[in-house]
Amino acid sequence: MAGAVEAGNSINPRVLILESDRGTRAALRRYVVKTWHGASVQSVSATLASVVGNSEKLKSFDAIVVGCDFSTDGTADAPTLRALRAITADPNNPPVILLTESGSEYTAVQAMKAGAFDYIAKNLLGRTQLVNAVQKALLSRNPPYADDVTGVLQLFGYDVRRRLSSHGNVSVHVAYSAEHSQEVVLKVLHRGPGSLARDANFERFVDEFKLLYDIDDPAVAGIYDFRVTSQYSYIAMEYFADGHLGRKLAEALDPQEALAMTIEIAHALAIIHASGVVHRDLKPANIMLRKNGTVALIDFGISQSKRGGGAPVDEELISGTPYYMSPEQARGEPTDEHTDLYALGVIAYQMLCGAKPYVGDTRDDILAQHTDAPVPKLPPELAHYQPLIDRLLAKTAEQRLASARELNELVDRLRSTAPALDYELSATSA
């Protein structure tokens, strides 16, 4: 059919289908999985209004396909359109494609005004119409900019299921490994013309693999494979189904849980520091959670080896995430283990309070607070834990805790003398 969009131009989608008719649900699911063999599809008999409040679930999909009937209410105040406005008010939510029954030109206009990405009458619905709509929705979320990787990724031995992110010529995917019989993360460097020896991304890629391989400890993500092909270089590594620490920080953690997590992170830091590595970009999104309660550090793209001397000072000024950067990083000075412990102090404060200690309108505003603002104070009910924050967020590296061992000793003292209320809260939450 003229004008059809080729499905091969996109990643494998994650699609939520909301449709009351069982036969229609089955047909929609079949259209998607036959077009994208690695697609993830959830089809349920539900309305759009029923999922409005589940923000986390909505954001786990790339597109939502909704069957709706406007025969009883085709006004702008119809429940489907109210729900549509609520969902599209958040730009991070996926595009919504409406499949309508008993609609009209008026309801189509109202649907588009409410934020519908596309509007298809059910009596005209077929595989081509649905695939085109989903494909365009995917492209609206991941436009094919010139410096971004696009297209279908195919690697021998891996069923690539979804893309997590991409930047420049590097992309990250979840895939099923036939060899290991489990899901893994693939970090892929898409090769362009020319020698890999001249590709700075390839050099960082190899350095990260060597670093993780040499550490070989649960403190970092497990490494399964490293390959260089004519089209790609890739690392296959451990997949964390429970996600990263950042997902737990929408609100404050129980103090005892926060302290336990602080110790886990400190242990992981001790391992990499003993291997001669400073992370330099420690943040909740780089701390992955395992079901057994342990953590693993990831994303060593700007880490430095103490044995190799690390990055030049002028590069260090722009390396790191502003909310978690140490004063010495903000000033572009050399870094060491104390830099990672400072970042851990920011995370500990965030776990205890449910908010970052330093925020601002610009990057420079935040960095200025790291260098010049007083060490933040915990709320009165958490004042017992202030010594931990003071020792981790000290402005000079020499005043900070020097090691995970010192941190463990301080946390043990705080735990043993903690107000009874903390233990009661911990017992209640358990």
N, C-alpha and C positions, 0 to 999 in steps of 0.2 A: 504494500500500500504506500502511495506517495506520501512523503512527509513523516514516515515512521522514524522514530529515534532508535538507533542501534543500542541494545542493552550492553554490548561489550565495551561501551565507553565509560562505564561506571564501576564503582566498587560493588560488592555484594551487599544488598540492602538488608536492614532490619525493619520489618514492616509489621505494624499492628493493624489487624482487620477487625472492625466492629460491625457486625451484621447479624440481624435476628434470624434470617432465613438460612437454614443449614445447607441447602443446595448451593445457594449463592456464595456462602463462605467457602465451601469446598472448591467451587470454580475459581474464586479469586486467589485462593492459596495455590491452586494448580498453575494458574497463569504466572504467579511470581516465581515459584520454585523451578518451573520449566524454563524460565528465562534466565534466572540467576541461580545456578546449581548450588552455590554456597549460601543462598539467602537464608536468613533467620526469620520465620514467620510465626506470629501468634495470632490465631483467629478465635474470637469469642463472641458469644451472643450477648452484646452489651450496647449501651448507648454512649455517645460522646460525653454526656453529662455525668455519667458514672465514673469517668476517669479523670475529671477535671482536677480533683484534689490530690491526685497521685503524681506529683511533679517528678519524682525520681524515676518512676516507671515510664512516664512520657518521654523523658530525655534519653532513655535507653533505646529509642527507636529513631530511624531515619525518616520515616513517613508513616502517616496514619490514614487508613482508608476506612471511611465511615458510610454505611448504608443508612439512609434516612427517608422518612415518608412525610411529605408536607401536605397530605390530603386533609388532615384535620386542622392544621395550623401552619399557614404559609406566611405568616407575618414576620416582621423583624424581631418580634419577641418570642419566637418559637424556641423551645428548650434547646434544640440542636444549635441554633444560631447564638443563643446566650452562651452556651458552653464553648462554641467556636471563638467567640470574642474573648472569653477568659483565657483560652489556651494561646491564641495568637498574640495576646498582650505581652507574653514573655518571648522574646526573640530566640531564646535558646530551645524552645519547644520545636518539635518537627513540623513540617508542612502537613496540612490536613486536606485530603481529597474527598469530596462528597460524591456519593453515588445516590442519586435521588429518584424517588418514585412520586408521581402525582405532583411534580413541580411545575413551575411556569417561568416565563421570562422575568416576572417580578421576583420570585424566590431566588432565581439565579443571581440577579443583581444584588439582592439582600445578602446572599451567601458570600459573594465576592467582597462586598463592603465589610462583612463581618470578619474577613480574613481568610476565606477558603483559598487554597492554592489552585484547585481546579474543581470543576463542577460537571459531572457526567450523568446524563439521564440513564437509568438502568435499562431501558428498552433499546438503547444504542450501545450498551456496554459489550465489549469483546476483549480478547487478549491484547490486541494492538492498542486500543484506547487506554486500557489500564497500564500497560507497560510504558507507553509514552508519558502518561501522567506521572508515574512513579519515577521514571528516569529524569524527567525535568525537575521534579522535586529534589532528587538527589543532587543534581547539578546546581540547584539554587543554594544548597547548603555547602557544597564543595565545588565552587567554580574552578574551571581548569585554567588557573593562572599560569603564565609562561614558566615560572620557576617552581611550580608544584608538580609532583608526580601524578599521572593519571593513567587510566587503563586497568585492565584485569591482570592481576599478578598470578603467575603460575610457576610453582616450584616443585620439582620432583620430590615425592614423598610427603608433601604437605597439602592438606585441603584448607585453603585460605578462606576463612569464614567471615571476617569483617576487618575493616581498617579502623584503628584507634586514632591515628593522627598522621599528619605528614607535614614536612617543612623542607623546602628546597628539594633536593633529590634524595631525601631520606623519608621513609614511611615505616609505620609500626602497625603490625597486624596480629590478630589472634588466628591461629591455624591449628588444625588437628594433625599431629605427627603419627604417621603409620608405624614408624619404628618404635616410638615410645608409648603408643596407644593412649595418648592424652593430649589435651590442648596445650599449646606452647605459644609464646610470643615470638614473632619474627620481626627483627629490626633489619630493614632492607635498605641498602644503598643502591640506587638505580644508576647504572653506569652510563656515562655519555661518551662521546668520542674523545680520543686522546689517551695518553698514558695515565694509569692509576697512580703512578709515582708522583704526578703533578697535582693530584686531587687532594686538597686539604681535608675534605670530609672523609676520604678513604683512610688517610693517616690517623684521624681521630677514631675512626671505626676500628682499625686494627689495634690502636692503643687501648681502647675500651675493652676489646676482647681479651687482650693479653692481661690487662689488669684483673678482670673478673676470673680468668682462667688461673692466674697465679695465686689469687687469694683462696679460691676453692673452699669456701666456708659458707654455712647457712646464713652468715651475716650479709651476704650479697645474693643476688638472683643466681640460680643454678644455670650453668651453660651446657647445652646439649650438642650444638653443632656450629661450625663456622665454615662457610663455603664462598668461593669466588668463581662465578660463571661468566660467560660472555656478556650477559645482560645485567647481572646483579652480583652484589656481595651481600651476604646476610649472616646474622647471628640468630640462632634459635635458643631461647632461654625460658626459664621458668615462668609459668602463667599463674597469676594470683587472683583466684575467683572472688576473694573477699575485698579486692580493691586496695586502695591506699588509705592512709591515716586521715587525709583531708575529708573523706566522706563521713567521718565520725565527729567532725568539729563544728557542725552547725550550732551546737550548744556546748556548754562546759561539760567535762567528764567528772565523774565522782573523783574526789581527791586521791583516793587510794588507787583507782584505775589509772589516773594521770601519773602518779608516782611509779606504778609498775611499768607503764609504757615508757616513761623517761629512762628507767633502768634498762629496758630492752634495747632502746635506741642507743644508749651509752655503750652497752655491750657490743653492738654491731660496729659502732665507731671505734671502739678499742681494737677490734679485729683488723679493720682496714688501716688504722694508724700503725699497728704493729707490723703491717706489711709495707709501711712506708708511703701510704697514700693519704692525702687530705681531700675530702669530698668537695668542699667549697660551694656546693649548691644544695645543702640539706634543707628540705622543706617537707611539709606533710605529703605532698603529691609524689615525693621520691622515697617514701617509707611505705613499703608494701606489707600487707598483713597476711599471716598464715592462720589456718584454722586452729593450730596448736598454740596460738598466742605469741609466737615469735614473730620477728620482723626481718625484712631484708631490704637493704639499701639498693637503689637503682639509679640510673642516669648519671654516669660518671663522665659525661661529655666535657666538663670543664675542670675535672679533678686534676690534681697535680701529684707527681711523685716527688717525695723529698729527696730521693736519690738522684732524680733528673733535674732538680732545681725549679721545675714548674714554669708557669707562664711569665713572660716579662711583666714588669710592674705596670706599664701603660695598658696592657691587655686586661689586667686584673680589675681595673677600675670599672669595666663594664661587664664583668663576669659575676653572675649570681642573680638571685631574685631579691629585689629591694627590701621586702618585708623581713627577710631572714639574713641579710648581710651584716657582717661584723663591722665595727668602726674602722678596722684596718683595711678591710675590703673597700669600704666606702671612700677611703682616702687613697686607694690605689697602692697600698703598702704590701710588702710580702706577707704571706699567710702561713699558718701552721695548724696543729691540732686544736689550738685554742679557738680558731675561727669556727670549726665545726661545733665546738662546745657552746659558743655564743648562739649559733643557730638553734641548737638544742634548747637553750634557755628561752628563746622566742617561742619555740613550739611548746615547751612546758608551761609558759605563761598562757598561751592560747588554749591548751588543754584544761587548765585550771579555771580560766575566766570565760572561755567561749568567744574571745575576741583577740585580735593582734595587739601588741603593746604600742606599736608606732604605726600610724596611718597618716596619709596626706593626699593632697590633690595631684601632686606630681612625684616623680621618682626622686628629684632633688630634695623635696620636702621630707620624704621618708628617710633618705640617707642622712640629712642634717640632724634628724632626731637620734639616729643611731650614734652619731659622733658626739652630739652636744647635749641632748636632753637627759635629764636625770633617769636613773634606773626606775622603771615603773613600779608602782606599789600595788600589791594585791588588795582586793576588798577586805574590809575588817574581818569577815568570817573566815578568810583564808590567810590571815596575817601570819599564822604559825609557819607557813611555808615560804615566807619572804626571804629567809637566808639562802634558800636554793636559788631563787631568782637573782638575788644580789651577787652570788658567786658565779653564776653563769653569764649574767649580762653586764658584768663589770666593763667599764670603758677601755681599760688597758688589759692586754692579754695576760700580763703577769699577775693581775689580781683575780683572775678566774680560776676555777677548778682546773687542775692540770691533767686529770685522767679520769677514766671511768671508775677506777678504784676509789678515788677521793669522793666522787659523786655518790657511789654506793654507800660509803660510810656516812655521808651527810644525810642521805635519804633514810638510812636505817635509824639514825638519831631522830629525825623528824617523825618517822613512823612510830617509834617507841614512846614519844612524848606527845603525840597528836591528841587533840581534844577528843573526848569520848564521842561527840556528835559525829565525827567523821566515820568512826567505826560503825556506829549505828546506821548511818546512811549507807555505808558499804554493804552491811549485812542485809538491809532492806532491799537494796537493788539486786543483790544476789538471789 
